[in-house]
Amino acid sequence: MRYLRAVGLVLVGTALLAGSLTAGNQWLTDRDATSEVDGTTDSVPRAEVARSISGHLSLPVILRGPRSVDCTRDLRAVKGAWVHCTAHYLRGTDRGMTVRVVRVRGGQITYVHDAPHR
């Protein structure tokens, strides 16, 4: 009886650990966003890109997200186009990152950002 209980606890612990690792891995790899393209400029406004990135960096894994994110320019609706953005954290810490377009479909683009670097 004790043996079965111990095996059950090990199985439950293993399942919980696997689920936690899967969820954490999904968050770490989920750095993409899709936005509507402004038809007059054929790009996504930099404020929209910054808002999206700020949302990604403020997820529960990172307890304190950036207080703001700035991007140098609008993101053109061309696959491979990129823009540099900076996340501004408390204590005056800034982290730069690159945002790159990975897909353009109709009036929407999908873009990804790398991890904020020093």
ChimeraX commands (.cxc) that place a marker at each C-alpha (Angstrom):
marker #1 position 0.00,0.00,0.00 radius 0.5
marker #1 position 2.80,2.45,0.88 radius 0.5
marker #1 position 4.53,1.58,-2.37 radius 0.5
marker #1 position 1.43,2.49,-4.41 radius 0.5
marker #1 position 1.02,5.76,-2.54 radius 0.5
marker #1 position 4.70,6.68,-3.15 radius 0.5
marker #1 position 4.39,5.83,-6.85 radius 0.5
marker #1 position 1.22,7.94,-7.07 radius 0.5
marker #1 position 2.93,10.91,-5.47 radius 0.5
marker #1 position 5.89,10.60,-7.84 radius 0.5
marker #1 position 3.56,10.45,-10.84 radius 0.5
marker #1 position 1.56,13.48,-9.69 radius 0.5
marker #1 position 4.76,15.45,-9.01 radius 0.5
marker #1 position 6.15,14.54,-12.43 radius 0.5
marker #1 position 2.93,15.59,-14.17 radius 0.5
marker #1 position 2.88,18.94,-12.33 radius 0.5
marker #1 position 6.52,19.60,-13.19 radius 0.5
marker #1 position 5.98,18.73,-16.86 radius 0.5
marker #1 position 2.95,21.02,-17.04 radius 0.5
marker #1 position 4.85,23.90,-15.45 radius 0.5
marker #1 position 7.80,23.47,-17.81 radius 0.5
marker #1 position 5.49,23.34,-20.83 radius 0.5
marker #1 position 3.66,26.53,-19.79 radius 0.5
marker #1 position 6.94,28.36,-19.08 radius 0.5
marker #1 position 8.43,27.25,-22.39 radius 0.5
marker #1 position 5.30,28.41,-24.25 radius 0.5
marker #1 position 5.56,31.86,-22.66 radius 0.5
marker #1 position 9.25,32.14,-23.49 radius 0.5
marker #1 position 8.68,31.22,-27.13 radius 0.5
marker #1 position 5.47,33.24,-27.50 radius 0.5
marker #1 position 6.96,36.56,-28.53 radius 0.5
marker #1 position 4.89,37.21,-31.59 radius 0.5
marker #1 position 2.06,39.64,-32.17 radius 0.5
marker #1 position -0.29,40.42,-35.03 radius 0.5
marker #1 position -1.43,43.96,-35.78 radius 0.5
marker #1 position -3.50,45.76,-38.38 radius 0.5
marker #1 position -1.55,47.70,-40.98 radius 0.5
marker #1 position -2.34,51.39,-41.43 radius 0.5
marker #1 position -3.47,51.56,-45.05 radius 0.5
marker #1 position -2.14,55.06,-45.66 radius 0.5
marker #1 position 1.40,54.42,-44.41 radius 0.5
marker #1 position 1.56,50.65,-45.10 radius 0.5
marker #1 position 3.01,50.12,-41.61 radius 0.5
marker #1 position 2.06,49.52,-37.98 radius 0.5
marker #1 position 2.43,52.66,-35.84 radius 0.5
marker #1 position 5.34,52.50,-33.40 radius 0.5
marker #1 position 2.98,53.15,-30.48 radius 0.5
marker #1 position 1.05,49.95,-31.33 radius 0.5
marker #1 position 4.29,47.93,-31.58 radius 0.5
marker #1 position 5.47,49.35,-28.23 radius 0.5
marker #1 position 2.13,48.55,-26.56 radius 0.5
marker #1 position 2.26,44.98,-27.80 radius 0.5
marker #1 position 5.84,44.44,-26.60 radius 0.5
marker #1 position 5.08,46.00,-23.23 radius 0.5
marker #1 position 2.22,43.51,-22.84 radius 0.5
marker #1 position 4.52,40.56,-23.57 radius 0.5
marker #1 position 7.16,41.76,-21.11 radius 0.5
marker #1 position 4.58,42.27,-18.35 radius 0.5
marker #1 position 3.43,38.66,-18.14 radius 0.5
marker #1 position 3.42,36.92,-14.73 radius 0.5
marker #1 position 6.83,35.29,-15.25 radius 0.5
marker #1 position 8.38,38.76,-15.10 radius 0.5
marker #1 position 6.83,40.28,-12.02 radius 0.5
marker #1 position 7.60,43.86,-12.91 radius 0.5
marker #1 position 7.34,44.68,-16.57 radius 0.5
marker #1 position 8.72,47.83,-18.13 radius 0.5
marker #1 position 7.24,51.18,-17.16 radius 0.5
marker #1 position 7.31,52.08,-20.87 radius 0.5
marker #1 position 8.54,50.90,-24.26 radius 0.5
marker #1 position 9.65,53.17,-27.11 radius 0.5
marker #1 position 10.29,52.23,-30.73 radius 0.5
marker #1 position 12.39,54.32,-33.11 radius 0.5
marker #1 position 9.90,54.29,-36.00 radius 0.5
marker #1 position 6.80,52.61,-37.41 radius 0.5
marker #1 position 7.13,48.97,-38.48 radius 0.5
marker #1 position 6.80,48.56,-42.25 radius 0.5
marker #1 position 4.55,45.82,-43.62 radius 0.5
marker #1 position 7.38,44.01,-45.41 radius 0.5
marker #1 position 8.62,40.57,-44.39 radius 0.5
marker #1 position 12.04,40.99,-42.80 radius 0.5
marker #1 position 11.54,44.69,-41.95 radius 0.5
marker #1 position 12.73,45.55,-38.45 radius 0.5
marker #1 position 12.73,48.32,-35.87 radius 0.5
marker #1 position 14.72,48.87,-32.68 radius 0.5
marker #1 position 12.75,49.29,-29.45 radius 0.5
marker #1 position 13.80,50.05,-25.89 radius 0.5
marker #1 position 12.07,48.86,-22.72 radius 0.5
marker #1 position 12.46,51.33,-19.83 radius 0.5
marker #1 position 12.37,49.70,-16.39 radius 0.5
marker #1 position 12.33,51.18,-12.92 radius 0.5
marker #1 position 15.68,52.25,-11.48 radius 0.5
marker #1 position 16.69,53.72,-14.85 radius 0.5
marker #1 position 17.43,50.38,-16.47 radius 0.5
marker #1 position 16.91,50.29,-20.25 radius 0.5
marker #1 position 16.89,47.14,-22.39 radius 0.5
marker #1 position 17.03,47.24,-26.17 radius 0.5
marker #1 position 15.48,44.70,-28.53 radius 0.5
marker #1 position 14.83,44.18,-32.21 radius 0.5
marker #1 position 11.32,43.67,-33.58 radius 0.5
marker #1 position 11.15,41.87,-36.93 radius 0.5
marker #1 position 8.25,41.21,-39.35 radius 0.5
marker #1 position 7.84,37.47,-39.98 radius 0.5
marker #1 position 4.56,37.39,-41.97 radius 0.5
marker #1 position 2.44,39.77,-44.01 radius 0.5
marker #1 position -1.12,38.69,-44.87 radius 0.5
marker #1 position -3.63,41.10,-46.28 radius 0.5
marker #1 position -4.01,43.99,-43.89 radius 0.5
marker #1 position -2.16,42.33,-41.01 radius 0.5
marker #1 position 1.46,41.67,-40.10 radius 0.5
marker #1 position 2.92,39.29,-37.57 radius 0.5
marker #1 position 6.11,40.35,-35.86 radius 0.5
marker #1 position 8.41,38.94,-33.19 radius 0.5
marker #1 position 10.81,40.52,-30.74 radius 0.5
marker #1 position 13.98,39.12,-29.30 radius 0.5
marker #1 position 14.59,39.05,-25.57 radius 0.5
marker #1 position 15.50,42.43,-24.09 radius 0.5
marker #1 position 19.28,42.71,-23.96 radius 0.5
marker #1 position 21.62,45.02,-22.14 radius 0.5
marker link #1:1,2 radius 0.2
marker link #1:2,3 radius 0.2
marker link #1:3,4 radius 0.2
marker link #1:4,5 radius 0.2
marker link #1:5,6 radius 0.2
marker link #1:6,7 radius 0.2
marker link #1:7,8 radius 0.2
marker link #1:8,9 radius 0.2
marker link #1:9,10 radius 0.2
marker link #1:10,11 radius 0.2
marker link #1:11,12 radius 0.2
marker link #1:12,13 radius 0.2
marker link #1:13,14 radius 0.2
marker link #1:14,15 radius 0.2
marker link #1:15,16 radius 0.2
marker link #1:16,17 radius 0.2
marker link #1:17,18 radius 0.2
marker link #1:18,19 radius 0.2
marker link #1:19,20 radius 0.2
marker link #1:20,21 radius 0.2
marker link #1:21,22 radius 0.2
marker link #1:22,23 radius 0.2
marker link #1:23,24 radius 0.2
marker link #1:24,25 radius 0.2
marker link #1:25,26 radius 0.2
marker link #1:26,27 radius 0.2
marker link #1:27,28 radius 0.2
marker link #1:28,29 radius 0.2
marker link #1:29,30 radius 0.2
marker link #1:30,31 radius 0.2
marker link #1:31,32 radius 0.2
marker link #1:32,33 radius 0.2
marker link #1:33,34 radius 0.2
marker link #1:34,35 radius 0.2
marker link #1:35,36 radius 0.2
marker link #1:36,37 radius 0.2
marker link #1:37,38 radius 0.2
marker link #1:38,39 radius 0.2
marker link #1:39,40 radius 0.2
marker link #1:40,41 radius 0.2
marker link #1:41,42 radius 0.2
marker link #1:42,43 radius 0.2
marker link #1:43,44 radius 0.2
marker link #1:44,45 radius 0.2
marker link #1:45,46 radius 0.2
marker link #1:46,47 radius 0.2
marker link #1:47,48 radius 0.2
marker link #1:48,49 radius 0.2
marker link #1:49,50 radius 0.2
marker link #1:50,51 radius 0.2
marker link #1:51,52 radius 0.2
marker link #1:52,53 radius 0.2
marker link #1:53,54 radius 0.2
marker link #1:54,55 radius 0.2
marker link #1:55,56 radius 0.2
marker link #1:56,57 radius 0.2
marker link #1:57,58 radius 0.2
marker link #1:58,59 radius 0.2
marker link #1:59,60 radius 0.2
marker link #1:60,61 radius 0.2
marker link #1:61,62 radius 0.2
marker link #1:62,63 radius 0.2
marker link #1:63,64 radius 0.2
marker link #1:64,65 radius 0.2
marker link #1:65,66 radius 0.2
marker link #1:66,67 radius 0.2
marker link #1:67,68 radius 0.2
marker link #1:68,69 radius 0.2
marker link #1:69,70 radius 0.2
marker link #1:70,71 radius 0.2
marker link #1:71,72 radius 0.2
marker link #1:72,73 radius 0.2
marker link #1:73,74 radius 0.2
marker link #1:74,75 radius 0.2
marker link #1:75,76 radius 0.2
marker link #1:76,77 radius 0.2
marker link #1:77,78 radius 0.2
marker link #1:78,79 radius 0.2
marker link #1:79,80 radius 0.2
marker link #1:80,81 radius 0.2
marker link #1:81,82 radius 0.2
marker link #1:82,83 radius 0.2
marker link #1:83,84 radius 0.2
marker link #1:84,85 radius 0.2
marker link #1:85,86 radius 0.2
marker link #1:86,87 radius 0.2
marker link #1:87,88 radius 0.2
marker link #1:88,89 radius 0.2
marker link #1:89,90 radius 0.2
marker link #1:90,91 radius 0.2
marker link #1:91,92 radius 0.2
marker link #1:92,93 radius 0.2
marker link #1:93,94 radius 0.2
marker link #1:94,95 radius 0.2
marker link #1:95,96 radius 0.2
marker link #1:96,97 radius 0.2
marker link #1:97,98 radius 0.2
marker link #1:98,99 radius 0.2
marker link #1:99,100 radius 0.2
marker link #1:100,101 radius 0.2
marker link #1:101,102 radius 0.2
marker link #1:102,103 radius 0.2
marker link #1:103,104 radius 0.2
marker link #1:104,105 radius 0.2
marker link #1:105,106 radius 0.2
marker link #1:106,107 radius 0.2
marker link #1:107,108 radius 0.2
marker link #1:108,109 radius 0.2
marker link #1:109,110 radius 0.2
marker link #1:110,111 radius 0.2
marker link #1:111,112 radius 0.2
marker link #1:112,113 radius 0.2
marker link #1:113,114 radius 0.2
marker link #1:114,115 radius 0.2
marker link #1:115,116 radius 0.2
marker link #1:116,117 radius 0.2
marker link #1:117,118 radius 0.2
view
